[in-house]
Amino acid sequence: MKSIKRIVGNMILLVIASCMVVPFVYMVMTSLKVTYTAYNFDFLFSDITFQNYINIFRNHNFMHYFLNSTFIALGGVILNVLFSSLAGFAFAKKDFPGNEKIFFFMIMTLIIPSQVTMIPLYIIMRYLGWINTYYALILPIPTAFGVFLMRQAILNIPNDLIESARIDGCSDIRIFFQIVLPLIKPAIITLSIFTFVGAWNEFLWPLIMTTNDSVRTLTVGISTLNAQYTVNYGLVMAGATLTFLPSFIFYLILQKRFVEGVTLSGIKG
């Protein structure tokens, strides 16, 4: 009976996995041919061509968009990990008035859709003169989710370990960098993956904040590529494939610690 349930469960997972993989397979296959319709599912080895990728790399703006997205995503990762871990350490190990209430209200901001805050955030950025700057694209990346993730991970660090470090004369900053951070590496990697993928795939906010190519990201650049070459869907899919690969590779490199970080940060709540 257990074996039958296992087989049925595996079959269901296989079907779900297949449904998720099919769009990516279609994207890659379409990028390797010149097609003038999005509903062309024919795939012949004689039709395979890398001309779409060659055309994209010949477009100088594409590499500029790519470097912009890389800089913004990595900058967002560093900023989010640093400030979220600092705030998480304060909420988890520091006793100050209003600790639980402030943390509660911070977590409540997660239920607010990001689209709701875009208009007031845009007004603030315009007032600061940060339109078409990296500041406007990087600074809004950290969210309360990172603070929650770091706090949950730091809660698992024994208080006795931190108190022993204080007795030895360590300051809070030294405790944070030399004791806390090394013990929450899996959670840091997990947050880094979430942040990088989210920042890399973000479209609406960069579209609002960029009016020229100086700081335009790859996702916004691909939309202009689509408008310029509407007839060749293979070219559009090639751009989508190149946009997808960096975040996928980033995840593959750090995947060993990803599950461990999610488990570690979810033990206490």
Summary of the structure (lengths in Angstrom):
residues: 269
radius of gyration: 22.8
end to end distance: 36.3
largest distance: 72.4
contacts: 767
relative contact order: 0.14
helix: 77%
strand: 0%
